Amino acid sequence: MNQDQLQNNIEPVAEKQKAKGLKKWLKRFGIAGFWFFFIKGLLWIVVFIAGYYGFKLW
Protein backbone atom coordinates (compact mmCIF):
# COMPACT_ATOMS: atom_id res chain seq x y z
CA MET A 1 0.00 0.00 0.00
CA ASN A 2 1.23 3.47 -0.74
CA GLN A 3 0.73 6.59 1.43
CA ASP A 4 -2.34 7.84 -0.47
CA GLN A 5 -4.23 4.62 0.12
CA LEU A 6 -3.29 4.60 3.80
CA GLN A 7 -4.38 8.20 4.25
CA ASN A 8 -7.74 7.56 2.56
CA ASN A 9 -8.45 4.63 4.86
CA ILE A 10 -7.71 6.61 8.04
CA GLU A 11 -9.65 9.84 7.37
CA PRO A 12 -13.23 8.49 7.30
CA VAL A 13 -12.73 6.83 10.69
CA ALA A 14 -11.56 10.10 12.23
CA GLU A 15 -14.54 11.95 10.73
CA LYS A 16 -16.98 9.37 12.12
CA GLN A 17 -15.49 9.77 15.61
CA LYS A 18 -15.80 13.57 15.37
CA ALA A 19 -19.43 13.22 14.30
CA LYS A 20 -20.14 10.91 17.24
CA GLY A 21 -18.64 13.39 19.72
CA LEU A 22 -20.53 16.31 18.21
CA LYS A 23 -23.80 14.39 18.26
CA LYS A 24 -23.21 13.47 21.90
CA TRP A 25 -22.62 17.11 22.89
CA LEU A 26 -25.65 18.33 20.92
CA LYS A 27 -27.77 15.77 22.73
CA ARG A 28 -26.40 16.95 26.10
CA PHE A 29 -27.15 20.59 25.25
CA GLY A 30 -30.62 19.58 24.09
CA ILE A 31 -31.41 17.83 27.37
CA ALA A 32 -29.96 20.69 29.44
CA GLY A 33 -31.87 23.26 27.38
CA PHE A 34 -35.10 21.34 27.83
CA TRP A 35 -34.73 21.24 31.63
CA PHE A 36 -33.70 24.91 31.77
CA PHE A 37 -36.75 26.13 29.86
CA PHE A 38 -39.07 23.66 31.59
CA ILE A 39 -38.07 24.93 35.07
CA LYS A 40 -38.12 28.53 33.85
CA GLY A 41 -41.65 28.00 32.53
CA LEU A 42 -42.80 26.50 35.82
CA LEU A 43 -41.39 29.46 37.72
CA TRP A 44 -43.25 31.89 35.44
CA ILE A 45 -46.48 29.98 36.05
CA VAL A 46 -45.91 30.34 39.81
CA VAL A 47 -45.29 34.07 39.38
CA PHE A 48 -48.48 34.58 37.36
CA ILE A 49 -50.59 32.54 39.77
CA ALA A 50 -49.12 34.42 42.72
CA GLY A 51 -49.91 37.71 40.98
CA TYR A 52 -53.44 36.67 40.16
CA TYR A 53 -54.27 35.56 43.69
CA GLY A 54 -52.31 38.39 45.31
CA PHE A 55 -49.88 36.30 47.32
CA LYS A 56 -47.10 38.18 49.06
CA LEU A 57 -43.87 36.42 48.19
CA TRP A 58 -41.71 38.57 50.48
N, C-alpha and C positions, 0 to 999 in steps of 0.2 A: 504494500500500500504506500502511496506517496502522501505527502503532507496535505494536499488539497482534499483528498478523500478522508483523511483522519479529521481534518478540521470540520468538514461537512457533517460527519457523524457525531461530533461533540456538540455543536451549536444547538440543534433542536432540543437536546436534553436540558441544556442550561436554560433555554427559553421556557420550557415546560415548568421547570422548578420556579422560575420567576413568576410565572402566571399563577402557580399554586399559592405562593406566598402573598401575592397581591390579592387574590381571591379571598384568602383567609383574613387578611386585614380589612378588606371591604366588608366582609361578613361581620367582623367584630365591631366596626364602626356602625354598621346597620343596626346591630342589636343594641349597642350603647345609645345610639340616636333614638331608637324606639323607646327605650326606658326613660331617657331624658324628657322627651316630649310627652310621654304618657304621664309621668309624675308632675310635670309642669301643668298639663291640662287638668289633672285632679286638683292641684293647688288653686288654679283659677276657678274651678267649680266651687271650691270651699269659699273663696273670696266672694264670689257672686251670691252664694247662698247666705253668707254672713251679712252681706250688704242688704240683701232683700229682707231678711228677718231682723236686722238691726242689732246683731250681736256686737258687743264690745270686745275686741280682740286684745286690747291692752288698756 
